[in-house]
C-alpha cells in the first residue's frame, strides 16, 4: 500500500475492484502505512492516491450490510476505527496531498479533506456526501468539512447529498487544484514545499490545529509562545543567516 519516491511517501488505496472502498482491513492497512511514513525521518511528506478509476467510494457495500446486525457496542468500536483514520491523517505533522485519480465519495471525500492539499483529476474526479440518501449521518467527517467550508455551505453539502464535479468542488473551495495528471502535479507541489523548513512546517501544522478552536485572545497568547520558541530553532538560525547573506547583510561581531 505504501512506498517512497525520493523523499516523498506514497500511500495508494489498493482495492480497485471495490473502488477502494473503506473496509476495516483497508483502514488498518492505511493507518499502518501512514504511521510507517510519518516515523521515517527520511520522508518529507505523503501523497495519497487510489488504484484504478476511483480514489475512494466511501464505505464498502458488504461492510455496510453487515452493520445492520451489529450491536451498539460493535458499532461504537467500528466508529472508533473510522475516527482514527481521519484524525490520524489530519494530525499528521508532515505535508499531505490527496491526489484524486477519480471519485471521492462520502468517507472517501472525508479522507481527502484530512489532507493539506487536494488535487483532483480533470473530468474524472467527483465529490459528494451521499450518506443522507440512505438515512445515515456523515458525523465523523463533518469536522473536516467544516475546516474547509463555512457552516452554511457545509450544511447544504451534507443535507443535499449532491455529487459535484472537480470544477464545481474547486469553485466552492472544497478542493484546491484541478489537473489532468494529479500525481505529477502532486510531486511537483511536494518538491516545492520541500525547500521549506521541516521544523517550521511541523510547528505550523500543530499551531493551526490548536488555535482554530480558540478564542482570539487565547490564540494570540498561544501564538506568542510559538513565535518566541521558533526563534531559538537551528532552522531559524540557518535560514536567517542565509537570507541576510543573500541580501548583502553581514553579521557584526
Secondary structure, DSSP 8 states (H G I E B T S, - for coil): -EEEETTEEEEEE--GGGTT-B-HHHHHHHHHHHHHHHT-TT--EEEEEESTTEEE-SB-HHHHHHHTT--HHHHHHHHHHHHHHHHHHHT-SSEEEEEESSEEETHHHHHHHTSSEEEEETTT-EEE--GGGGT----TTHHHHHHHS-HHHHHHHHHH---EEHHHHHHTTS-SEEES-HHHHHHHHHHHHTTS-HHHHHHHHHHHHHHTTS-HHHHHHHHHHHHHHHTTSHHHHHHHHHHHHHTT-----
